[in-house]
Amino acid sequence: MTRPMLAAPLLTLLAASSPVLALEAACDPIFKASAMKIAQARWHSVIDIKGAKMEAMKVDGQFFMRIDDGQWQRGPDLDHAETVMLEMMQSGKAKVTNCQDDGEETLEGLATRITRYTIEIAGLPEPASNVTLQTSQDAGLPVRQSSDTTTIRYRYHDIVAPEL
């Protein structure tokens, strides 16, 4: 799968994890999780988009990515990408609605809080996506995020920059 084909589903999930100023209170965990993730010095994500796999990581301000277990390469500033999504939400080009707390679940031994919501981004082929976000109860960090076509898993420990 090429980078352009990965862009739309990834933008949908990034949009949903960016902070926003005035939304329903039930949306707060979504925006807090985004802020917490951006503040981390290191994280690693595995993104499954319709069977294609992309990995991304942040290590001390540097970003790396690879597609389908290929070679690691330097990646774009993904913190900036979330900032761009914030601007889209503030301008109304992206909307987060129908936020609801869906309780707790243990995911691989970690207590998580589940938040479900809808994200709409003008101009994308899929006008709206229903998203489920699981955040760690101890730190509020995103652990798993999924929609009909995309799943992202995050981890924050033992992250080392890859060999390029």
N, C-alpha and C positions, 0 to 999 in steps of 0.2 A: 504494500500500500504506500503511495507516495505522500509526501508532506501535505500538498494541497488537499488530498482526500481526508487527511487526518484533521485538518483545520476546523471544519464546521462542528463536529462533535466535541472537539477539545475546547473550542471557543464557548460552546454552550455550557460546559461544566465550569470553565474559568469564570464565565459571567456570573454564574450562580455562587461562586465563592468569593466575590469581591464585596468590600464594605459599601453600604449605602446609608444615606442620612435619614430618610424618613420612610420607613416601611412598617408593616404590622409587627408587633412585638414578637410574634412567633417566628419571624425571620431572623431575629438577633443571632441565634447560634450559627447561622450560615456565614454571616459577616464577621463575627468574632473568630470563627475558625480560620477564615481567610487571613485576617490580621495576625493571628497566632502563627500561621504557617509562614507568612512573609517574614516575620520576626526571627524565624529559626535560621541559624547559621548553616545547618545541614538538613537535607531531606532527600528522600528517594521515592519516586513514584513509578508504578507499572500501570500502563494504560492499555486496556484491551478495547479496540474499536472494531466491532464486527469481525473478530477473529485475528486482526492484525495487532501486533504488540509494539508499543513504544515505551521506552524507559526514559526518564528524565531525572536529573539530580542537581541539587545545589550544594556546593561545598565552598564555604567561606566566600560567598559573593560571586563564584564562578558557576556557570551552568553547563551541563553536559547532556547529551541525548544520543540514543541509538534506536534503530527500528529493526524489529524482528531479529534480535540477537546479533545484529551487525556490529560493525566497529563503532566504538564510542567516538564522538566528536564534540567540539565546543558547540553549545546551544545558545539560543537567544535568551535575553534577560526575561525570565518568566515572571519575576516580580513586576516588571514593567507591563507585561501582558495583562496582569490582574488590574493594574492601575488604569490601563486603557479600557478594560471592561467596566470599571467604576464610572469612567466618563460616559460610556455608552448608557449605563443605567441612569445616570444623572440627567442625560439628555433625552431619555425616554426611548432610545433605540433598543434597549434591553429592559425587560420587566420581570421582576420576581414577584409571584403571587401565590395564593393558596398555601401559605406556609402552615405546617401543623407539626406539633410534637407527637411522635408516634411511639414514645416509650423508650425502654432500655433493651439492650441485647448484649450478650457477651460474644465478642469476635476474637477468636484465637486467644482466649484467656484474658482479654482486655474488656473492661466494662465500657460500653458506648451508649450514647444518646442518639436516637434516630430522629431526623427532621426530614419531612417530605415537603416538596414545593414544586411549582411550575416556573420555568424560565422561557421567555419569549425574546427572540432576537430578530429584529426587522432585517429582511434581506436574506435570511438563511433558507435553504430548501425545506427544512422542517420548521414550521412556524412556532411550535411549542414543544417542550420536552418536560416530562415529569421526572423529577430527580429525587433520589434518596441519599441523604448525607448521614454518615455515622461519624460522630466525634467522640474522642476519648473523654470520659467523665472526669478524669483527674486533671487534664491540662486544656481540654477544649480543642485539641488539634484534630484536623480531619484525618480519618483512618481509612475510610472507604466512601466512595461516591459513585453512584450508578444511575444510568438512565436506560431507556430501551435498547440503545445501541452501544453504550460505552460504560466501562467500569474502570475506576482508578483506585489503586491501593497505595497508601502512603506509609512510610516508616521514617523514623527520626534518629535512630541509634546505630552506631557502628557504620557510618557512611564515610567512605574513603574515595577521593577523586580517582577516576579510572585512568588507566594508561591510554594515551592517545596514539 
